[in-house]
Amino acid sequence: MISAFVTSTLFLTSYLIYHFSKELGPTRFRGEGIVRPVYFFILITHTTLAITIVPMVFVTFSRALKKRFPLHRKIARWTLPFWLYVSVTGVIVYLMLYQLY
């Protein structure tokens, strides 16, 4: 879990640096038809949960490091599925935006 935390932190840091230093503006999604609302649903839920998950990860991680396992378990049961969803949908958004359309 420590390596997952470190890897995610490095990815988030590099992602934010890249997007805040980029002067090209947003990338437009070129898909058409039913795939367009599907893409935006995935993007909106991904973005919302990505913002929500950051404090949850820090609380979950700190509780584990402090060996406060009963409290850790209470939040970890929510953190893990959200974290997995954000990870998977991040890849899906990338594929849909840059590889498929």
C-alpha positions in Angstrom: 0.0 0.0 0.0 2.9 2.3 0.6 4.2 1.8 -2.9 0.7 2.4 -4.3 0.5 5.6 -2.2 3.9 6.8 -3.4 3.2 5.9 -7.1 -0.2 7.7 -7.0 1.3 10.7 -5.3 4.0 10.9 -8.0 1.5 10.5 -10.7 -0.9 13.2 -9.3 2.0 15.6 -8.9 3.3 15.1 -12.4 -0.2 15.3 -13.8 -0.9 18.6 -12.1 2.4 20.1 -13.1 1.9 19.1 -16.7 -1.7 20.4 -16.9 -1.0 23.7 -15.1 2.1 24.5 -17.1 0.4 23.6 -20.5 -0.6 26.6 -22.5 -2.5 24.7 -25.2 -5.9 24.7 -23.5 -8.3 21.8 -23.1 -8.4 18.9 -25.4 -11.8 18.4 -27.1 -13.4 15.0 -27.2 -14.1 14.1 -30.8 -16.4 11.1 -30.3 -20.0 11.3 -31.6 -23.3 9.6 -30.9 -23.9 7.6 -27.8 -20.2 7.5 -26.9 -20.2 11.2 -26.2 -22.6 11.2 -23.2 -20.9 8.0 -22.0 -17.5 9.7 -22.1 -18.7 12.8 -20.3 -20.4 10.6 -17.6 -17.2 8.8 -17.0 -15.2 12.0 -17.1 -17.4 13.8 -14.6 -17.6 10.9 -12.1 -13.8 10.4 -12.5 -13.0 14.0 -11.8 -15.5 14.3 -8.9 -14.2 11.2 -7.2 -10.5 12.1 -7.9 -11.0 15.3 -6.0 -12.9 13.5 -3.2 -10.4 10.7 -2.9 -7.3 12.8 -2.1 -8.3 13.6 1.5 -9.7 10.2 2.0 -6.4 8.6 1.0 -4.4 10.8 3.4 -6.7 10.0 6.3 -6.7 6.2 5.5 -3.0 6.1 5.0 -2.2 8.1 8.2 -4.6 5.9 10.3 -2.7 2.8 9.0 0.7 4.3 9.8 -0.5 5.2 13.3 -1.8 1.6 13.7 -5.3 2.8 14.4 -6.8 -0.1 12.5 -10.4 0.0 13.6 -10.7 3.6 12.3 -8.6 2.8 9.3 -11.0 0.0 8.3 -14.0 2.3 8.6 -12.7 4.7 5.9 -10.7 2.1 3.9 -13.8 0.3 3.0 -14.9 3.4 1.1 -11.4 4.6 0.0 -10.4 1.4 -1.8 -13.4 1.2 -4.2 -13.3 4.9 -5.0 -9.5 4.7 -5.6 -9.9 1.8 -7.9 -12.7 3.5 -9.8 -10.6 6.6 -10.3 -7.7 4.6 -11.4 -9.6 2.5 -14.0 -11.7 5.4 -15.3 -8.5 7.5 -15.6 -7.2 5.0 -18.1 -10.5 4.8 -19.9 -10.7 8.6 -20.2 -7.2 8.7 -21.6 -7.9 5.9 -24.1 -11.2 7.5 -25.2 -9.6 11.0 -25.5 -6.2 10.2 -27.1 -6.3 6.7 -28.6 -9.9 5.9 -29.8 -11.3 9.2 -30.9 
